Amino acid sequence: MLDGRRASFVCSVIDAVEIPQENSRNWQWSADLSHHVLITSDQVLVRSGRDAIGRKFKLDSVSSRLEQFLGFLDDSRSSALPDVVPFLVEEFRQMWAITGEQDGHHALTAFLFALNAADGDMGRLDDAAWRQATMLDIGIDANLSQIHWGSEIADRARGLQARAPSGLQLIPSLVLRHAAGRLFQEAHAILESVQLGLFGEHTIATVPGYFPSGAYFTPVRIARLLADWSLRQFPVLPNALKIADFACGSAIFLTEALRALERREFKGTVQLIGRDRSPQAVTMAKVAVRALERDMPSMNITSDICQADALDSEWP
């Protein structure tokens, strides 16, 4: 994967091209990437967007012309797949409209649960005990796991996969691994800048883009760059690290720091500290960090993320 979206790709190093085109499309879409590059002993196959066949190149040709190959990936967007983030943001907006609440916190919790459960046993959505246990497992606080779960919310959650565009299948683990930063930041922006429609319909009316809470959002590639830079001060990483962000938002810097450590094959202990004034941001941050905890078993990750104004509270 490259830093940026257009030329980034899923990569498979394989003996023979036996991965179905359908798998490639689902992986690309869920991971918010543009291409699937399949590499065998003598060829490179690039599947991009909706292309049914893909483009084949000789491996030697690609290896000797890497800049040109990058240019090809960067320009090949004419048949791009739909963007997964707007699709999921709209799912969140609809759940918010169903709840009819003002701050969107319970709708956000329901959405995060539905996203995590989308590839599991959606038939158990009416089981309150199962819902609560699952919410706790994905990082949602116990008090939020008791939210009212009406039939409309349950029906919306069950239909998430069926509403995916172009016959695509959502793979939640890939969304949380690769697209969560962008998804959570855009969801947070909506929480700060929209209001519900006036007449009970399942729509949300946008209001002027003024952010009274002072919320600002960092592109994922910038957070990744800064995380890499900040860790370069350690030519050899210590066995234990403590990483803090006192305006953490949806934890984009904390999660990118974990990924930077993973790229350096870190296997020690890391404690994450996050503070934010927004309760919705704290919920998203906890879910994002929890997803990486499950995905990085070689690290011992602990977290201390809570709602607070860092300027008015004591720092750990």
N, C-alpha and C positions, 0 to 999 in steps of 0.2 A: 504494500500500500504506500502511496505517495502522499505528501502533505497537500491537500487540495482535493477537489471532488471530481473534476472532469476526467482527469487521466488516471485516477486511482482504479485499482482492479482487484478482483478475486484471483488468486493464483493456485493452480493445481499442477504439481510435478508428478507425472504418471507414466506408466509403461505404454498404455494404449488409450485412445480417446473412447472411453466407454461411459462417460458421465452424460446422462440425458440432457438435452437442451432445456427441458423444463426445470431441472435442478439449477442449471446455470442462471436462468432468469429469476428464480425465487431467491437464490443467494445474492445476486446483484441487487435486486430490489430491496430486500430486507436489510442488507448491509449498507444501503445508500451509496452504492458504487456503480460505475459505468460499464465495466467490462469484466469478462471472465477470460483469463489468459491460461491456456492449457499447454504445458510444455512436455514433450516427449524427448526421446533420445536424439531425434533428428528434425523435429518440426515444432512450430509454435502456431497454435490455433487461437484466434481472438474472436470471442462471441460478444457482441455489443448490442445492448438494448433488445429490440424486437427482431433483429436479424435471425433468420431461420437457419442459415448455413454457417456463417462466420467466415473469417479470412484466414487463409493458411500462409505461413511463411516458413522458409528453411531456417533452422536454428542458427546455422552459421551466418546467414544473412542478417538476422536480428542481432546476433552477438557483435557483429562488426559495425552495425549502424544503430547503436542504441539511441542516439539523439533523434534520428529520423523516426525510429519506432515510437519514441515518446511523443513526437509531433503527431504521428498517426493516431495514437490513443487520445491525445488532447483535442483533436478535431472531429473525431468520429462520434458525433452526437445527433445525427439527423434522425435516427430511429430510436432515440433514447426511451427507456422505460419511464412510466409515471414516477413522480417523486414520492417516496414513501412518507416523508415527514408531513407534507400538507394533508395526505390521506389520514394519518393518525391524529393530527391536530384537529381535523374536522370531526373525527370520532369523539375526541374530548369535548369539543364545543357542543356536540349534540347531547352528550351525557350531562353536561352542565345545564343545558336548556331544560332537560327532563327534570333535574332536581329542583330547578326554580330558585336556588339559593343565591345569595348575593356575592359571596366571596369565592365560590367555586371549589372550596377545599374538599368537600365530600365527593364532588364530581371528579376531582383530580384523583382521589383515592380509588374510586370505582374504576376510573380509566386505567390507572396503573395496575390494578388487580386484573382487569380484563386483558390487558396487554400481556402480562406475565402468564396468564392462564390460557392464552389463545391456542396453544398447541397441546393442551392437556385435556382433562376430562371435563369439558364444559357442561356435561349433563349433571354435574354435582353443584351447579351454581346455586341451587335452592337449599343446599345443606349449609346452614349457618355455621356449624362447628368447623366444617371443612374450609369455608371461606375465611373464617377468622385465623385458623392455623396457617393457611396459605398466605394471608396478608402479613402475618408476623414473620413468616419465613422469607418474604421478599423485602422486608425492612420497614413495613408500615407499623407505626406505634399501636399498642394495644387499644388505646382510647379511640383511635381512628378506625380500628378494625370492627368496631361495633356500629358502624354507620347503618342508616336505614337502607335496605336493599330492596327496592320495589320491583314489581314485575316488569315495568318498562325498562329499567336499568338492566335487569337480567336478560331481557330479550335483545337489547342493544348489544350486550356483551356476547351473547350467543351468535349473533349475526355478523360479528366483526370479520371473520374469515370470508364469509360469503360476499361481503361488500368490497373485497379487494378488487382493484381494477384489472382488466385484461386477463382474467383467469389466473392471476398470480396467487401464490400462497405466502402468507406472512410467517416468518420464522422468528419468534420473539427473542431467542437467544442472540441472534445476529443483530436485531434492532438494538437491543440493550448493549451489546458489545461495541457496535460501530456507529450507530446513529443516535444514541441516547443524548449525547451532548447537544446536538442540534435540535432534536425533538424537545428536550426539556427546556431549552432556552426559548424556543418559539412558544411553547405552552405557557411559560412564565410570562412572556411578553403579552400574551393574550389575557392572562389573568390580571395584568396591570392596566390594560387599556381598553377593555370592552365591558359592555353591560348587557343584561338580558333584554330581549324584546318585551314590549309593554303588554302584549295581549295573550300571553301564555303559549304562543306557538313555539315550536322547537327551533328557534333561531336566536342568534345573538347579534345585537346591533353594535357596530364599531363606533367608538367615540374618538375624538381627536387624540393623537399620539403623544399625550403628555403623561409623564411618569412621576406622579407626586411622591412616590416612595423612594425615588432616586435609584431605580433599577437600571443597570446597564449590562450589556451582553457581549461576551467575548467570542469571536469565531473559534471553532475548534482547532484549526490549524495554528492560530496564534497561541492558544493555551498549550498546544503540544510543543511548539518551539520554545516557549518560556520554561516549560517543565524540563525539557532537555538541557537548556542553558543553566538552569538553577542547580541541576545535579552534576554538572561538569566540574564543580568545585571539589568533587570527590573522585580523584583518579581511581582510588580503590574505595568502594562503598563500605561503610561500617556495618556491623551486624545489626544495628538498631538505628532507626531513623524516626523523627517526629516531624510531620509536615502539617502546617497550619494555614488556613485561609479564613480571615476574620470578616470577609464579606463574600461567602462562598457561593451564593446563588444556588444553582443546581449541581454544584460540585465539579464543574468542568476542569478547574485546575487540579483538584485532588485526584480525579480519575485519570487525567492525563499524566500526573506524576506517577501513579501506579503503573500506567502503561510504559512510561519511560524506564521505570525500575525493571519491569518485566523484560524489556528489550535488552537490558544489561544483565539479565539472568540473576537478578537479586533473589536470594532465598532466605533473607533474615526477617526481622520484625519491623513493621512500620505502623506507627500510630497516626491516624488522621484526625485533625481537629478542625471543625467547621462551625462557623457562626453566621447567622443571617437574620435580619429583622422579619423576613417574610416566612410565615409558617408553611405556605405552599412550596417555597423554594427548599425549605428544610426537608419536607416530605420527599420531594424529587431527589434531593441530594442523598438521603438515606437509601432510597431504592437504587440509585445509580451505583453507590458504593457497595451495597449488598450484592448487586449483580456481578461486580468485579471480584468480590470476595469468593463467590462460588466459582468464578472462572480462573482464579489464580491460587490453586491449593498449595503451591510451593512456597508462598509467602504467608507469614503470620500477620494478618491485618486486623487491627482493632480501630474503632472509630468513636469519636466523641463529637457528635454533630447535634446542635440544638439551636432553638430560636433565641436570639439575644441581639441587642445592639452593642457591638464591640466597643463603641466609644463610651458606653455607660456601664460596662460590666468588667469584672476582673478576668484577665487572660490566664489560661492555664500556664 
